[in-house]
Each structure stands twice: as C-alpha cells, then as structure tokens.
Amino acid sequence: MIRKILFSFCLGFVALGAGAQGPNLPDFTDMVEKQGTAVVNISTTQIIRGRQLSQFPGLDEDDPMFDFFRRFIPRQPGQPREFESKSLGSGFIISSDGYILTNAHVVESADEVLVKLTDKREFKAKVIGADKRTDVALIKIDASGLPKVALGDPNKLRVGEWVVAIGSPFGFENTVTAGIVSAKGRWLPQENYVPLIQTDVAINPGNSGGPLFNMKGEVVGINSQIYSRTGGWMGLSFAIPIDLAMEVQQQLKTSGRVSRGRIGVVIQEVTRELAESFGLNKASGALVNSVEKGGPADKAGIEPGDIILKFDGKEVASSSDLPRIVGSTKPGTRAAVTVWRKGATRDFSLTVAEIPDDKPAPRAQRRGRSEAQSNRLGLALSELTPEQRRELKVSGGLLVEDVFGRSDLRPGDIILSMILKGTSHEVKTVEQFNRLLSQLDKSASVTLLVRRGDLQTFITIKGGGER
C-alpha cells in the first residue's frame, strides 16, 4: 500500500513538473510552416567516363591487372563504359528569381544539378560559382515568384539559444531538427577563413547546404559539416555564418570567383610562453615566422619575430583572426598594421595583394649530418657547411642532429636564432648557441626560430628542456 502511494506521488510530481515546463518550451511550428517552403532538395549527378568498369570496381584501366581481367572476364554485351555517381544535399532560396545558396562540396564536380521545391516542381540548376575555402556555392534555377528566406545577423546569436535546421538528411526531404547554439567563432583544422557556429542540431548526410534558422525565422547559417568519430552525428554540428556566406555569394554572382587579400607572411599562435619570451603582457596577436621576399609585408618592413596585433584597424586577438581579416580585405587596399617588436609597438602600412591558388607545400628534406655536440636542452647540434648555407640561403644556423627528451624540435630542423629577453640573436656556431643558453636560468623557457623544410616557426622549449 505504501509503495502504491509513493508511486502515485512520484507520477504526480513528474506530471506537475512537465506541466510547469511545458509553456516554456519553444514552438517551431509557425516558423517551419512559413520558412520551410524556401528550403530545397538538391540532387547531383557526376558522369564517370571510361576509367573504370563496374564489374572490376576500383580497378583503373591504366592498371596492368585490368588487361588480365579484361581477357579472362570479358565485359558483358551492352555494359556501359561510363557510370553515374549521385549525391544529395540541401539549399535555400535567397531571391525570388531563383538564386539558391548551398555548400560548395554539394555541387563539386557535378555534371547535372537538380533542384526540387516543396511544391514538387523540379528544375535543372546552373552553378554560378563555388568557393572551396568557405564551402559556399551559388546556383540558379530558371523560375520567378519563388518564396525566399529572411536573413538574420549571426553576430547577435547567443550561446544557448534555440536554432532549427531544415534539410534532406539521407534524402528525407524537409526534415526539421532543433537544438541550441553550442559555441560561436569555432575554428577547425584547415578552416582559416570561416569562424563556424557550433550547434547540437542533428545534421546528417543530405543536410549539407541547408539553412540554420533562429527563433525569429531568420537564416543565421548554412549547415556545413559535423565532427564525428563514427561518421554519424554525435552532437557536434557546424554552420557557416550567413553574413560571410552572403559576402562570398555576391562575389560569385558578380565574377564567378572570390578574390582574397594576402600579405605574404607565415604565422603561428602566440602561446603564454612565447608572449613571455617576447615581453608581451598577454598571449595575443599573430607571430610572424617568415616573410615572403618581395611580398607586401616585406616591402612594408615587417620582419620574422614581429607579432601582428592589429590589421586595418581590426584587433588580431589570435593567429586564426589574421587570415580571415586579411582574406576579407580587397586586394589593392592600403592597410595599416600594428606589430610588437623588441618590447614596443610599431606601425606599418602595406598594400594588400591577391591570394594565389593553393599549391601543395614542399616536403621537408633532411639536409645532411656532421659531427654533433649536445647541450642542456637535450639537443645534438652541428654547424652547417658552407654548401648547406648556400643551398638554404642563410648566413648561419645550426642543424638539429638528434633530440633527447620532450621537445617539439625534430632531427633535420635548422635553428636560425634564439630569443633572449625579447631580442632575436642569430646563431652561427654551437659555441655561440651554448653561450646564449648560459645567460638564461635553467628553469626558464627557451624560444627558438626554426626552419623546417621551406617553412619557419617559433618553438618554445619549456623549463630549459624537460627530459
């Protein structure tokens, strides 16, 4: 009897709690009904011609084994020498005359793009342009009087507020999922130009390119990717801010491509240890590792070891800010740059150049070995030969032959200079290097400018080299 009373009490308490919370839960019905008509399903077809036969999957015609299989397992009569690769995605209408935003990866390499509206009408679409760096594409269908989305301001989004995605996961058209904004300005590896919106909205294959709505029914982002260890949704979804996407689509609409600025520097993040080494009171800015000879930064007088704090009046809080700020600056613009150098700020002015097409970075190569000497950092170093210096086009530098203990240095690295009390000292001999090292307390961190392959980077060894 007591158990029944307790059970009834618990049920009543749960029902009371649910009733109290019910009125506070969001209602998405009106928003979905009004905005859902502007969301489209996108299907693409790519024709793979004459490179593979379906009866030998994964075997290229240039492979020597292909001829063997062709002789003993002849192709069936009528079997095509080309096949279709199909994929699905989502998009949304941004103008009543048929312009649609989606992801670049949705329409990449497509021979045909088909758009299906909620009223079941289908149209072949033309790809106006696609930008891989931001993963934004603009396509156009021949139609008029179409429903279009309302655009919002992603800068006004607050972490924790409700957002809604509409798309076609796995081909299930106009599927609605909801969640909250988990974080803003999230940077992912290889995403130098897009400060992503992170949500816990369920996103799956087919959702790509679809809109992310706020509770006002305004598009604040384009659902682009998920972070997963299984290949499926795990509660980490990312969207491209709509203001950035609209800037990209405007350039795509005008010229079919996106023009971005560049200043010719290689940078890295300023850690707390690096900030201390350079005499900076907080870890901020972008540390310049190397400067392209003859580039905008070089002509302006910016040097390796400078920390860029501001660009064109905009604060560079972290190194990830600089590519986005510079990239969004129109080539040819005269921009002011504030840097930290030798314990003080300095101002420069440069003309922004246009970023070239991506090129694969050269592989790092080992430069050779000679008799090595060790030091208290656990580094076996040797001096470069005159031939090595000419090849590397450097006046000094020490070759890292081996590394003992924990360090970010690798055998084959070239140490070019040591930062001592905010000043950079070029190193040419092992004796000089050890003499500079002796001026530091054994517990102090050591910051080195290191050349690795064709790139330069600053590396800090904590506490004088932990072993």
N, C-alpha and C positions, 0 to 999 in steps of 0.2 A: 504493500500500500504506500509506504514511504517512497519507494523507488518511482511509482507512478506519479506521485505528487511532484517529486523533484524533476522528473522528465517533462511533465506538463509545464512546470515553471520555466525550465530552460527553453522549451519551444516558444513560450510566450515572450521571453526576454529577447530571443533571436528575432521574432516577428516584430517586436517593438523597435528593435534596433534597425531592422530593414525598413520599417515604415518611416523612421526618423531620417534615414539617409536618402530614401528614395527621391524626395523632391530636389535634392542637391546634385543628383547625378545628371550629366549632360544629356540632352536630347538632340540627336543628329538628324532626325527625320526630315525636318523642313529644309535644312541646309543641303542634304543629299538630294532631295527632290528638285531643288532649284538649280544646283550646280552640276549635278550628275549628267545632265544632257550635253554638257560641253566636253565630257571625257570620251575619248575614242579608243577603239581597239586597233592595234597596228600589227599586221602580219607581213613578213618579208620573205622573199624567195631569192636564193642565190643559185645560179646555174654553175655547177662544177663540170667543166668541159674537158673531155679527152685525157684526163690524167689518171683516173682510177677506173677499174671495172668493179661493179658491185659484187661479183662472185669472188673477188680477191680483195676484201676490204683492207685498207691501209697499205696496199702494195702499189707503189708508183710504177708507171710504165718504164721509167728510166732504171728501175731496179733490175739487175741481172736475173733475179729469180722470176721476174714477170714473164720473160720469154719461155722459161721452163714450164711454168704453169699454163701459159697460153697454148703450148704444143700438146700437152698431155690432158688438159682440161679445157677443151675449146669453148669459146663463148657461144652461148645458146643463140639460135637464129632469132633475129629481131631484138636482141638485147641492146639497149641504147649505150652509146659511148659517152653519155653525159647523164648527170642526175641532179635533182633539185635538193637544196638544203633550205629548210623552212624554219622560221623562228617567230616568236610572238613578243609583243610589247604593248605599251600604252602611250597615250599622249593626251593633249588637251588643246582646245581651240582658243587662240588668243585674239582673233579678229574675225568678224562675221563674213569676210570674203575668203576664208579658207586657210589662213596661216595657222600652223599647228606646231607646238613645241614638244620635243621628246628627247631621249638620250641619243648621243652620237653612236653608242655601241648597238643600239636597236636597229639602226639603218645602215650600219657599216657594211660595205661590200655587197649591198643588196642590188639585185638586178630588177626587182619589182617590189614596190611598197604599196600595200593595200590598206586603206583606212575604212573602218566600219563604224558608223554612227549608232547612237542608241535607238534611232528610228528604223534601223536595219538597212539603211542605204549604204552602198559601198562605192568607194572612189579609188582610182589609182592616183597615187601622190607623187609629186616631183620633189626631190631633195634639193632644197635651195642651197644648203651648206651645212657642214658639220665640223665641230671643233673638238678634237680628241682631248685637249688639255683640260677642258672644263666638262667634257662629256655632254655637250649641248648640241642639238640639231634642230634645224628649222625646215619643215616640209610644207608643201602647199597642195591643196586639192581644188579642183575647179567647181566651186559652189558659192552661193551667196545667201545672205539672210540666216546665217548659222548662229546658234547660241554660243556665247563666249564666256570665259571665266572672268571673275573680278580679281584684280591683283592686289595683294597686301604688302605690308612692309615687314620683312623678316627681322629687321633691326629692333622692332617692337615686340618680338616674341619673348616670352619669359619662360625660363626653365620651369617645368612642372605644369604648364598649361596644356589643355587638350588640343589634339590635332587629329585630322582624319585623312586617310588615303583612299582614293578610288582608282581602280585599275583592273587588269585582267590576269590575275595570277593563274598560271597553268591553263590559260585560255578561258577561264570563267569570267565572262565579261561583266563589267560594272560591279565588281566586288568591293564592298566597303569594309575597311578595318580602321580601328581607332586606337589611340594611345596618348602618350604625353611627350613633350619635348624633354629629352634627357640631358642635353648639353648643346651649347652653341659654339661656333668657331672651332670645330673639331678638325684637326689636321691628320690625315692618314698618309702612310708612306706613298711617295710618288704623286701626292696631291698638293703641288706647290701653289696652285692658283685658286683653290676653292676652300674657303672656310666652311665646312659642312655643318648642317643641322643634324644632330643625332636625336633619334626618337626610339621608342619601343613599339612603334606601329608595326604590325605584321606585314612584311614585304617578302614576296617570293618571285621566282622567275615568271615574267609576264607583267609584273608591276612596274618594271623599269620604264621611266619616261612619263609616268602618271603624276598627277598633281598631289601636293600635300596642302590641305586646307586648314585654316584656323577656324575658330568657332563663329567668326563673322561670315564664313563662306568665302573667304579670300584665299587665293593661292599664295602660299609663302615659300614653296619649294618644289623641286622636281625630284621625285623618289628615284635614286640612282643606284644604290648598292647596299649590300649587307655585309656584316662582319661575322664569319661563321667558321667553325672547325668541322662542321659536318656537311656543309653545302646547303643546308636549310636554314630557315630563320631561327635565330637564337636570342632575339630581343635587342639586337643592335642593328638599327637601320639608319641610313644616311641620305640626306636630301641636299640638292644644290639650291642655295638661296635664290629666290626668284628675281631679285634686283640684279644680281650678277648675270643670271641667265638672259634677262631682257637686254642687258648691255651687249652680250655676245650675239643674240639674235639680230640686233639692229645692224651690227657689222656684217653678219651673214646675209641679211636681206639686201644691204647696200652693195657689198662687193663679193659675197660668197666665201669670204675668209676672214679670219680675225688677225689684226695687227697688234703686236705687243711690244712694249718697250724693253730695252736691256741696257745695262751699263758696263758689262764686261768684268764682273768680279765673281770669285768663288768664295762662298761664305760658310760659316758654321755657327752653331748656337753658342751663346756666352753662358757658360756654367758659373756657379758660385766661385769655384776655384780659379777659373780664368779671369773673372771680374776682379778678384783679389790680386792676381798677378799683374793686371794692367792698371791697378789703382782706381778701379771704378767702384763706386759705393753700392751699386746693386747690379744684379745679373740681368742686363737688358741689352738690346741692340743686336746687330749682326756683325760678327767678327770677320774681317776680310782675310782670307787665306792667301789668295793670289789675285793679281790684276792682269787682265789681258793687255799685252803690249799694243799700244796704239788705239785701245778702246776708249770709250767716253770717260771712264773713271781714271785711267792712266793719264789722259790728256788734262784732266782736271787737277791732278796731283795727289789722288788718293793712293795710299800705299798698303802693302800687306802689314797687318798688325793694327790697322785702324779699325775702330768699332763704329759702325754707322748707327747713329741714334735717331736721326730724322731724315726723311726724304720728301722733298717738295712740300714741306710744312707738316707732314704726317709723321707721328711718332712711330718708331720701329721698336715695339716692345719686345719682340723675339725675332730670331732669324727668319722664321716662317712668314713674318709680315712683309719682309722686303720683296720677295719675288712677286707677291700679289700687288703691292703698291707700285713697283716699277713696271710690272706687266700691264697694269691698267693705265699707265701713262702713255699718251700718244707719242710715237716716235717723232723726233724733231723738237720736242718740248725742251725748253731751258729750265732746269730744275736745281733747286738749292739742296745741298747735302751737308748735314752737320755730323762730324765724326769726333770720336775721343782719341786723342793721340798724346802720348807722353804726359798724362796727368792733366790735360786740359782739352776743352772743346775747340774745334776749328771748323770754319765754314768754307765750303767749296761750291762751285757752280759748274754744271756739265750739261751737255746736250744729249738727250736720250736717243739711243739708236734702236733699230728694229731687231727683234729676236729672230735668229735664223731657224731653219728647220732642224729638228732633232737629229743628232748624229751619234752613233754609238761611241762611248768613251773608250779610248785606247786601253789595252790591258797593261797592267803594271808589269815591269820586267825587272828581274834581278840584274844588277849592274856589274857584278863580279865580286871576288873575295880577295883579301890580303891578310897579312898578319894582324890579329885583333888584340886590343887591350881592353880590360874590363874596368868598371868603376862602381861606386857605391849604389848607383841606380839599378845595378844588375844588367848593364848593357855592355856588350862586347862591340867596341867601335874600332874602325880603321879609317885612315885618311884616304881621300880619293886620289887617284893617279891623275896626272895632267890630261891623259886621254879621256878619262871619265869626266873630268871637269869640262873639257871642250864639248863632249857629247851632250852633257846635261846643260851646258851654257850657264855654269855657275862659277863664281870665283873661289868658293870654299865649300864646306860641307863635310860631314862625316858619315860613313856608311855603317849602318847597324848590321853587324855580322850575326849576332845572336842575342836573345832576350832571356834573362833568367828572372823568374818571379812574375808577379802580376803587372801587366802593362799593356797599354793599347798600341805600343810600338810593335813592329814586325821586322823580322830579318829582311833586308833589302831596302828598308826605308833610308832616306837621306836626311840627317839633321842639319838644317841650314842655320838656325840661330836659337839662342836661349833668351827668354825674357827675364831680366833681372831688375827688380824694383821699377817696373813699368817701362824699362828701356830695352830695346832689342839689340843683342850683341851677336854679330855674325861669327860663326865658329869655323875655323880652318884647320886646327890641329887638335889632337886628342889632349895634349898638354894644356892648351888654352881652355878646352872644354872643362877639364877637371879643375883648373884654377878658378873658373867662374863658378863651378859647382861648390867649391870650398867656401865661397862667400855666403852661401845660404846655410841656414840652420838645418841640421839633419832631419828635423821634423817638418820642414817647410815643403810645400808642393813646388814642383819644377815644371814650368811651361816651355815647350819646345815648338819651333816651327819646323814641320817635317814635310818633305816631298815624298809622295808615294805615286810612282808612275809619272803621269803628267799633271797630277794634282798636288796642291799644297794644303796642309791642315795644321791647326794648332792642337797639340796634345799635352795634357797635364798629367804628370805622374804624382800621385798623392803621397804626401809624407816622405818625400825624398826617395821613393821607390820601395814599395812593400814587397816582401818576399815570403 
